[in-house]
C-alpha cells in the first residue's frame, strides 16, 4: 500500500503534489470551521466558551496568513 502511494507521488510533478496538499489543507480548514460552529452550539453556556473561541481565532489567523 505504502509503495503504491510512494510510486504514485513520485510520478507526479511538484505542482500537482502542492495542489493536492492545498486541497487537503482547504478541506481541513472547512472541517475546523464546522467543528468551530458545532462547539459554539455545544458550549454556548459553558464557562470555557471564551477559551475555545481564542483557540479557534488562533487557527483562523494561522490559516489566513498562509
N, C-alpha and C positions, 0 to 999 in steps of 0.2 A: 504494500500500500504506500509506504513512505517513498519507495523507489519510483513508483508511478508518478507521484506528485512531484518528486525532485526532477524527474526527466521532463515532465510537462513544463515546469517552471524554467528549466534550462533551455527549452525550446522557444520560450517567449523572449521578446526583446524587453529592455528595461522599461520603456514607456508603458507597455501593456501591464507589466508587473505593478508599476506605480499606480496605474489606473485601477487595477483590482484592489490594491491597498486603500486607495482613496475611496472606492465604493464601500469597502468594509468599514472604513473609518466613518463614512457618512451614515451607514446603517447603524453603527454603534451609537452615533450621536442621536439618531432618531429613537433608538431604544432607550437611551438615557433620558431623553425628553419625555417619553411615555412613562418611564419609571418615576420621573420627577412629578408629573401630573398625578400619577397614582398615589405617590407618597403624600402629596399635598392633600389629596382627598382623605387619606387614611389618618393623617396626623394633624388635621386642621385644629383639633382641640388639644393637641399634645404639647407638653412643656418643651419638647425637643424640636418643635417646628422651626424655630429660628436657626438652630444648629444645622438641620438638614438644608434649609434654604441657603445658608452660607456655603455649604459643601457644593451644592449644585450650581450656585453662582460661580464658584471657582471653576467647575467643569465647563460652564458656558464660556467663561473668559478664556480658558485654555483652548477650547475648540475654535473660538472666534479668532484667536491670534495666530492660528496656523494657516 
